[in-house]
Amino acid sequence: MTGQVTSGPPVDLRSDTVTAPTPAMREAMARAEVGDDVYGEDPTVRRLEERVAALFGHEAALFCPTGSMANVLAVRTVVGVGEELLCEASAHVARAELGAHAAYTGLTMRTWSAPGGRVDLPAIDALFAPDLGPYFVPTRAIAVENTHNFAGGAVVDLAELQALRAYADARGVRVHLDGARIWNAHVATGVPLDAYGAVADVAAVCLSKGLGAPVGSLVVGSADAVAETRVWRKRMGGGMRQVGVLAAAGLHALDHHVERLADDHAHARVLAEAWGTDPGEVATNIVVREVPDAPRYVARLRAAGVLASAVGARTVRLVTHLDVDRAAVDRAAAVLAALPLDPDPRPEAVEVRPEDVTPATE
């Protein structure tokens, strides 16, 4: 393929964060009843928090502006200053939150590596540090990400999560669930949301990825944990005022955009097949592929009308979402099938832009 742009606008597969609110979602936002959320007086926010807490079988939830903030706030309820969090090596909390957990909480992290971001109990047990007094850093919590972003949207099996829960209980430590795309795991597997909630002491769940809301994540946990988190949200500058206009988008997304995630999963498998990867290995809405030069390949995709993300020097990621219909997927698939993976040897053939070399973090 010579890099000619396919007909139609670019197909944006960089992330499921790029969606725009649908007309119906905008209407729901415009109608939202609002109040001052710092005073706890926004009725739409309260409805959203109560609904999400109930979905996951927990006592309470707190609406936050971003997923990273929700993760930081959730983790700090279970890990303190100078204490340790264990997580998989490519987990979002370790790789893509700019060291915020250390900066705000003063915790340390150690990691295990596992294909698909899986729970590897022997590896976790080898890392686990009991409280041995003032000369060692004790493990206080274990974090797991489901679905796992940098593992290509892999779903962590419920049995593995339940085994982790039992392990943590036996050792007196907590579990944090980074559920940014837990809705995708739920739709892909049929596992109830409260079953996922049962494995975690605290969780962070996102509305602005697959569900298509413009803003928002929630910390889910006990009433005491959420009360503490509310204080820390304000301390971090995350107190919001008449934010019911955004919470209304989340409520609309829960009503209308959960089950349709199955369409995104099917579209991802179409892209995988066109890309020469095994569609059977695509669990949800993310497809990753190793290429010789990821930034240059991403630039060549852009020139051909497909926007993708380099998430490593040789790794490219595609993410399907609400704003990419089957016609757009088919156009992107035609480009993927025709564009060689090897970079064009001519230096003038493609311009690598900063957005092509910056790894996607969501």
Beta strands, then each sheet from edge to edge (+ up, - down):
strand 1: 11-12
strand 2: 60-64
strand 3: 84-88
strand 4: 108-112
strand 5: 139-145
strand 6: 174-179
strand 7: 202-206
strand 8: 217-221
strand 9: 286-290
strand 10: 306-307
strand 11: 309-310
strand 12: 315-319
sheet 1: 1+ 10+
sheet 2: 2+ 8- 7+ 6+ 5+ 3+ 4+
sheet 3: 9+ 12- 11+
end
